[in-house]
Amino acid sequence: MAFPDAVVLLAPPESQFVLVTVSLDGRNALVPDPSSFGLSIDGAGWTGSTRLGGTNIDHRLSTPNDAVHRTPSGADERGDDLATVGFTVPVDVEPDQVSVAWERDGQTARWIGDDGLADALGSPPDFRVEAIDHPDAFACDERFDVSVTVANDGGRAGVFQAVFPAVEPIDEGHPDSFAERIPSGESKTWTGSLEFPPHLHPDGCDDDVQSATFELDWGLGTRAITLERRT
């Protein structure tokens, strides 16, 4: 995945994530070490991990007591336990074949991905903010409408997720976060409302405030708008 399922799960610009769901045979099955899994793309290999993240945010797939994260569903249709192993791979790969291998006690099991997986890794989404529509002025403690139009110039659909206005640190529970799934070659517009001062602003809206800047942050980039105060 080149997109996050949550704001905190962020791939750096040169990377994308592959998440592999592992079915464990039986409720008492031993959860395998993620490093026993390997992802191969045209002969190049990557080792499984329980940590994925960008330069300043790290997302752990597992709980402290698990080798790999057990998914919220808990079990598949057969009642077997499920677990997730993550891989961080380059975003510019053009694979002919993708496979996953699991090695234990000198024995190896290998699964070969279909053509759809190879095509997906070779054509990640590529988001571009086309426009932010907003009024020219704001009034203190009043909400105003704003819309963000985003295009996906990449080769497959992806989820664009951002916070607006941005705060630090980025929090997946941020009340002003939004997410839009955008097909390849299409654009989508998100519409919401903002106010000044933002809910986490340390200062109030006093008479000295003549303008306000709001920043859209989607992890791999930012874009700011500045509004004058309405008198």
C-alpha positions in Angstrom: 0.0 0.0 0.0 1.3 3.4 -0.9 -1.5 5.0 1.2 -2.2 4.9 4.9 -5.2 3.3 6.5 -4.7 5.9 9.2 -2.8 9.2 9.2 -0.1 7.7 11.5 0.7 4.9 8.9 2.7 6.9 6.5 5.0 5.7 3.7 8.0 8.0 2.9 8.0 9.3 -0.7 10.3 6.6 -2.0 8.5 3.6 -0.4 5.2 1.8 -0.3 3.9 -0.9 2.1 2.9 -4.5 1.4 0.7 -6.1 4.2 0.4 -9.8 4.2 -2.4 -11.5 6.1 -1.3 -14.9 7.5 -3.9 -17.5 8.5 -2.8 -19.6 11.5 -4.1 -23.1 11.5 -5.9 -23.5 14.9 -6.5 -21.4 17.9 -3.4 -22.6 19.7 -1.0 -22.1 16.8 2.3 -20.4 17.6 2.4 -16.8 16.2 5.4 -16.8 13.9 8.3 -14.4 14.0 7.7 -11.7 11.3 11.4 -12.0 10.3 10.7 -15.6 9.2 8.8 -14.1 6.3 10.4 -12.7 3.2 9.0 -10.8 0.2 10.6 -11.3 -3.1 10.2 -9.0 -6.1 12.0 -10.2 -9.2 14.8 -11.8 -7.0 15.2 -8.8 -4.7 14.2 -9.6 -1.1 12.8 -7.8 2.0 12.3 -9.2 5.5 8.9 -9.0 7.3 8.4 -6.5 10.1 5.9 -5.4 12.7 6.9 -1.8 12.3 6.0 0.5 9.4 6.3 4.2 9.2 7.8 7.4 7.8 10.6 9.6 8.9 8.9 11.0 12.0 6.0 8.7 12.7 6.2 4.9 13.4 3.3 2.6 13.4 3.5 -0.8 15.1 1.5 -3.6 13.7 1.8 -5.7 16.8 1.0 -5.5 20.4 4.0 -5.9 22.8 3.1 -9.5 23.5 2.6 -10.6 19.9 5.2 -11.5 17.3 2.7 -10.3 14.6 -0.5 -8.4 14.9 -3.7 -10.4 15.1 -6.3 -8.6 13.0 -9.4 -7.2 14.6 -11.6 -9.9 12.9 -9.6 -12.5 14.8 -10.4 -15.4 12.6 -11.1 -16.3 9.0 -14.1 -18.3 7.7 -12.5 -21.6 8.8 -12.0 -20.3 12.4 -8.2 -20.0 12.0 -6.4 -17.1 13.6 -5.2 -14.3 11.4 -2.0 -12.2 11.7 -0.4 -9.4 9.6 3.2 -9.0 8.5 4.4 -5.8 6.9 7.1 -5.1 4.3 8.5 -1.7 3.1 9.5 -1.8 -0.5 10.5 0.9 -3.1 7.7 2.7 -4.8 9.4 2.6 -8.3 9.5 -1.2 -8.7 8.1 -2.7 -12.0 7.8 -6.3 -10.9 7.2 -9.3 -13.2 6.7 -11.6 -10.2 6.0 -11.2 -6.5 6.2 -14.0 -3.9 6.2 -14.5 -0.2 8.2 -17.2 1.6 8.1 -18.5 5.1 11.1 -20.4 6.5 11.1 -22.5 9.7 13.4 -25.3 10.9 15.2 -25.4 7.5 12.0 -25.8 5.5 10.5 -23.1 3.3 7.0 -22.5 2.0 6.5 -20.1 -0.9 3.4 -18.4 -2.3 3.5 -16.6 -5.7 1.3 -13.6 -6.1 -0.9 -13.2 -9.1 -0.4 -10.7 -11.9 -2.8 -8.2 -10.2 -0.4 -7.9 -7.2 2.6 -7.2 -9.5 0.6 -4.7 -11.4 -0.5 -2.9 -8.2 3.0 -2.6 -6.9 4.2 -1.2 -10.2 1.5 1.4 -10.4 1.0 3.1 -7.0 -1.3 6.0 -6.5 0.1 9.5 -7.0 -1.9 12.3 -5.3 -1.9 15.9 -6.3 -3.9 18.7 -4.6 -5.6 20.6 -7.5 -7.3 23.3 -5.5 -8.5 24.5 -2.1 -11.6 26.7 -2.4 -12.3 29.0 0.5 -13.7 32.5 1.3 -11.5 35.5 1.2 -12.1 36.5 4.8 -13.1 35.0 8.2 -14.8 36.1 11.4 -13.6 35.0 14.8 -15.4 32.0 16.3 -17.5 31.4 13.1 -17.1 28.4 10.9 -16.7 28.8 7.2 -16.9 26.3 4.3 -13.8 25.0 2.6 -13.3 22.3 -0.1 -10.2 20.4 -1.2 -9.9 18.8 -4.7 -7.4 16.1 -5.1 -6.4 14.2 -8.3 -4.8 10.7 -8.5 -2.3 10.7 -11.3 -1.0 7.2 -10.4 -1.8 3.9 -11.9 -4.3 2.5 -9.3 -6.8 3.7 -6.7 -5.6 4.9 -3.3 -6.9 6.6 -0.2 -5.9 10.3 0.3 -5.9 11.1 4.0 -5.1 14.4 5.5 -5.7 16.8 8.4 -7.0 20.3 7.9 -6.0 22.4 9.6 -2.8 20.5 10.6 -1.6 20.3 14.1 1.4 18.6 15.7 1.7 15.7 16.3 -0.5 14.3 13.6 -3.2 12.2 15.3 -5.4 9.6 13.6 -8.2 10.8 16.0 -7.8 14.4 14.9 -11.4 15.8 14.5 -10.5 17.6 11.3 -9.0 14.6 9.5 -10.6 13.3 6.3 -10.0 10.5 3.8 -11.2 10.0 0.2 -10.6 6.9 -2.0 -9.7 8.2 -5.4 -9.6 6.0 -8.5 -6.7 6.2 -10.9 -7.0 9.2 -13.3 -9.9 10.8 -11.4 -10.4 13.7 -8.9 -12.5 14.0 -5.8 -13.5 16.9 -3.7 -13.8 16.9 0.1 -16.0 19.6 1.6 -15.9 20.6 5.3 -15.7 23.6 7.6 -13.0 25.4 9.5 -12.9 28.1 12.2 -10.5 30.5 13.8 -9.1 30.0 16.3 -8.7 26.3 15.7 -9.7 24.1 18.6 -6.1 23.5 19.7 -4.9 27.1 19.1 -3.0 28.3 22.2 -4.3 31.9 22.0 -7.7 33.3 21.5 -8.9 35.6 18.7 -7.9 39.0 20.0 -8.0 42.4 18.2 -4.4 42.0 17.0 -5.3 39.1 14.7 -5.7 40.5 11.2 -5.2 37.3 9.2 -5.0 33.5 9.7 -3.2 30.7 7.9 -4.6 27.2 7.7 -2.4 24.3 6.6 -3.5 21.1 4.8 -1.1 18.3 5.7 -1.3 14.9 3.9 2.0 13.5 5.2 3.9 13.7 2.0 3.2 17.4 1.5 1.5 20.5 2.8 -0.4 23.4 1.3 -1.5 26.6 3.2 -4.2 29.1 2.7 -4.3 32.6 4.3 -7.5 34.5 5.0 -7.9 38.1 6.0 -10.1 38.9 9.1 -13.5 40.3 8.2 -14.2 43.7 9.7 
